[in-house]
Amino acid sequence: MTETYDGPFSLLQMFWGSITARPLRSFLSVMAIAIQVILVLMVVGLTSGVISEWGKRVEGVGADILVQPPNSSIFFAFSSAVMQESLGDQIATVSGVDEVAPTVILTEPKSLVMVYGIDYQRFNALSKGFLFRDGRPFEGPDEVIADDIIAQTRHLKVGSQIILLNHTFTVSGIVAHGKGARFFIPIRTAQEIAGAEKRVSMFYVRSKGDTDATRAQISKLLPQYSIRSLAEYVTLMTSSNLPQLRPFTRTMVALGIVISFIVVLLNMHTMVMERTREIGILKALGFSRFDIVRMLLSETFILTLFGTGLGIALTFLTSAILKQTNPGLTILISAPWILSAVVLALVGATAGALYPALRAASYDPVVALAYE
């Protein structure tokens, strides 16, 4: 009477036997799956984190309405100074408007760091004002205010010289982060650098309380311009609203799946070839085709769990290291994407193991036992 495949204990014994007999191959499978998980979580975490952090910085300015040129991007890095600065005086005449701050938005080409050209008094009046960690507001055209994160990253102090936008500035003050940009320079200096005399990129507007009514009033005054409430703007701050970002994210996710699929396929195929005689013995002992497939897929499933666990742990470790080395970098690792990464890893690994498992199940036990 033949013995049959029975219970998870036998499966666990065979799994650990396979691991100890082929440690390098098992390690490569685990690492391939871990790399897929890291790739998915880091790509999504970086893009989502940067966009989310930017939205929070815009909220911190203290405005509740944004006035931009027609068809303007929600990502200010793509903004240009095309609006007449005098429009700010028109906006200020609206009964529901409390404060208007014209802003020139520039991007440092080498580091892609955002620089605001501001009228200090008007921009500062939007909220409770800048919280100075050290120093004072800028007073001359060649002075700059830096936030504490960029100051820490670049080791800046009050009095430090820094080159921004091919222009040398002296750091006059260091403020708490969360006011939109990392650097703030006088609006006239920004206009001169941008070659945009008397023009600005946008207006930050603070209403007297009724944001929707004030927005409607401004829209009636400037119908051709883009008028957004801050609440609307924040809801738009997702990676899906940046056209170039979605295909990039999908490509990286697909690449991770392909990596794990290929490595698992090669490893499982080689393992099945090496275990041909073993599989023949199991079938002679009464294992059915389904038992063989279940055994091999179960081994892959367990390796995938090890790989995803390792990948998630390494992702958080990498995130912590990057946060220490670059405090301005935000990585947002969310629970839904962790679950998605696990599911994608299981799909890729199972797809890679399925063909070798089905091939092993089709072996004739007599031929398999004769295999050397």
N, C-alpha and C positions, 0 to 999 in steps of 0.2 A: 504494500500500500504506500503510495507516494505522499510526501509531506507537502504542504501548501504554504504559500506566503502568508504569514500571520502576524498582524498587529504592528503598531508603531515601534515597538521595542526592537524587533528584527530589522526594521527599516533604519532605525537609529544606529544599530550596530554596523550595518552595511555602509551607512554613510560615513561614520567615523573611520571604518576600515579603508574606505576609498580615499578619505582625506589624508590619513597617515601614510597610505601607499603612494599618493601623488600630491605631496604638499605644495610643490612649486606651481603645478597646474591649477590647483584649487586657489592658491594665493592670487594668481593672475586673473582668474575669473572674478574673485572678490574685488580686486583692484579695478578691473574694467567697469564693474557695476558702480563702485564708489566714485570713479571718475565721471561717469554719466550723471550721478546724483549731484556731485559738486558743480559740474558744468551747468546743469539746469538751475540749481538754486543760486549760484553766484551770478549768472547772467541776469536772471529775473530779479534777484535781490539788489543788484547794483542799479539796474534801470529804474526799478520801482522806488528804491531808496532815494536816488538823486532827485527824481521828480517829486516825490512826497516831501522831501526836505525843502525843495524850492518853494512848493506851495505854502509850507509853514512859514518860510521867511517872508513871503509876500504878505501873509496874514499879519505878521509882526510889525509891518510898517505902520498900521493904524488906520489906513483908509478903508472905506467900504464900497467905493466905486472906482473903476478904472476906465479912463478915457484914452482910447488908442486910435490910430489911423484906420481907415477902411481896410477890410480883409487882412488885418494884422494877425500875427501868430500869437498864440497863448504863451509861447516860449520866448521870453524877452531877449534871449541871446540873438534871435533873428530880427530884432527890431532895428529900425533906423530912424534918425532924427529928421522927420519930414513935417511935423506939425508946427505951425506958427506959435511961438511962445505967447503971443498976444491973446490966443484963445483962452488962456488961463484967466484973463481978466473978464472975458465974457462968461465963463463958467462960474466965476465968483459972484456974478450978479444974480444968479439963480437963487430964489428965496430959500430953498432947502439946503443950500451948500454952506458949510461952516468953514472949510479950509481947502485950498487947492495947492498942490505942490508939483510944479513942472519938473520933469526928470529926463535927463539924457542918459541912455543906456549904452554902454560900451563894453566890449569883450576883449580882454587881454588875449591876443592871438597865440602866444606861446603856451599859456596854461589854461586858457578858456575860462578864466576867472571873471566874474561880473563886476563891473565898475559903474557906479552911479555918479552922474554929475547932478548936483542938487543945489538949490537955494537953501542953505542950512536952516535959516529961521523958519521957513515955510514947511520944509520937510520934517523938521523936528517938532513942529506944532501939530502934526497929524496924530500923534499919540502922546504918551507920557514923556517922550523924548529919548535921546540916546542915553544909555547908562554907561558912563565913562569908567573904565577900569584904571586908566592912567591917562595923563595928558589933558588936552583941551580941544575945542573945535578948531578947524582950519581957519586961518586968518589971511594967509597969502595965497596967490594963484598956484604956487608950487607945493602946497601942503596937502596931505591926504590923511583921512581917518581910516583905520583898519579895524576889522572886528577881531575879537579875541581868538577865534579859531584859526584864521589865516595868520595872525600874529604868532601863534604857537607853532604852526606848521612851518613858517618861514623864519622863525626866531627873530621877530621884529620887536623893537622897543621904541619908545618915544625918542625922536631924534634920528632914527635909522633912515638911511637913504635907500630908496627903492625905485627901480625902473618899471614904469607901467605905461603901456601904449607908446613906447619909444620916447618916454618923457621921464625925467628924473624928478621924483617927489621926496619930500621929507615927511616922515610920520609925525603928525602933531598930536594924535590921540588914539587910544585903543578903547573900543566900546564892546559891550555885550553883543553877541551875534543875534541874528533874527530880524534884521531890518531890511531885508531884500537882497542887498549886495554884500560883497566882502570888503570892498573899498568904496570910499566916498570922496569925491573931489569937487571943487567949486564948479558950478554950472557953466560959468564963462570959460573956464579952462577946458571943460569937456566939449563945449561947442567949438572952441578953437581947434582942438585935436581932431574932432570929427569933420571939421570944415562945414559946420552947420550953424552959421550965425543967426541968432534969434529964433532957432528952431529946437524942438525937443522931441523925444521919442514917445512920451505919454504923460498923462496927468494922473496923479493920485488925488482922489477927492474924498473928503470926509463930510458926510451929511450931518444935519442937525438932529437926526434920529429916525426919520422916515425914509429909509434907503430906497424903497421901490418908487415912492412918489418923486423923490429927488432924481432918481435915474430917469424916470419918465420925462421930467422937466428938461434934463440935459439932452435927452434924445430928441425932444422937440426943438431945442435950440440948435443942436448939431446932428441933424438926421443922417448925414452921410458918414458919420464916425461910428466906431465900435464902442458901445457903452455897456460895460458888464458890471454887475454887482460882484463883490468879493466872494460871496457864497457860490455864485454861478461859476466863477473862475476856479475856485478850489475843486469843484466837482469835475471840471474839465482836466484837472491835472492828473492824468493817468497816462501810462505808456502807450495805450491804444490810440491816443490822440496825436501821437507823433508818427506820421506815416512810415518813416524809415525804420522805426524801432520794432514794430510788430514782425515784419519778415525776418529781421535779424534775430529776434528772440526765437522765432519758430525754427530758423535754420540751426541755431545752437542746440535747441532741444532735439531736433531730428538727428543732428550729428552725434549727440550723446547716445541716443537709441541705437544708431548704426554701430557705434563703437562697441557697446555691450553685446549687440546681436552677433557681430563678427567674431569677437573674442570667445563668447560662449559657444557659438557654433563650432569654431575650430577646436576648442578644448573638449567639448562633448563628443565631437566626431572622433578625435584622437583617442579619447577615453574609451569609447565604444569599441574601437578597433583593438585596443589593448585588452579589453575585457570580454572579447568574443568567447573565449573558452569558459570564462566564469558565467557568462550569460547562458551558454549551452548547458552548463551544470544546473543552473537555476531552473531552466525550462525542463530539464530531465527530472528535476525534483518536484515538478508540478506547477511551476509558475506559468500563468497564462500570459498572453500578449499584453493584456491590460495591466497585469502585475508588473511586467518589465517596464512598460511606459510610465506607470505610476511611480516606480522606484526611481527611475532616472530623472523624471520631472520633479519629484520630491527632493532629490539631491540638489537640483538646480534651484528650487525654491528656497531651500535652506541657505545655499551660498548667496542667493540674492538678498536674503534678509541680513546676512552678515555684511554684504557689500553696501546695502542702503544704510545700515546702522553706522558703518565706518564712514560713508560719504557724508551723512548728516553731521556726525561728530567733527569731521575735518572741515566741513563748511563753517560751522560755528567757530572753530579754532582759527581758520583763515580770516573770518570776519573780525574776530577780536584782534588779531595781529595787525590787519589793515587799519583798524580803528586807532590802534596805538601809534602806528607809523604815519598815518594821515588822518588827523582828527576831523577834517572837513569832509571825509568820505562817509556816506551813509549807505548801509546795506540793510535792506528790509527783507527779512526772511519770515514769511508768513506761514501759518499752519496749513492753509489750503494748498500752497505750492509744495510744502513738504510732502503732503499726501499725494499730490500729483507726481512728484519726483519718484516716490515709492512705486506708484502704479505704473509709471513709464518704465522704470527699471524692471519690474516684474514682466511687463509685456515684452520688452526687448529680450530679456533672458529666456523667457518661455519660448518665444519665437525661434531663438537660436538653438534651443535644446530639443525642439519638437521633431525635426527631421532625424537627427541621430537616434532619438528614442524610438521613433517608429521603425527605423531601419533595424535597430537592435531587436525589436519585438518580432520582426519578420524572419529572424534567423531560424534555420532548421537546426534543432538540437543535435542531430547526428553530425551534421557538417560542422557546427560550432565546436563540438567536443573534439573533432579531429583537427581543429585549427591550431597551428603552432605559432 
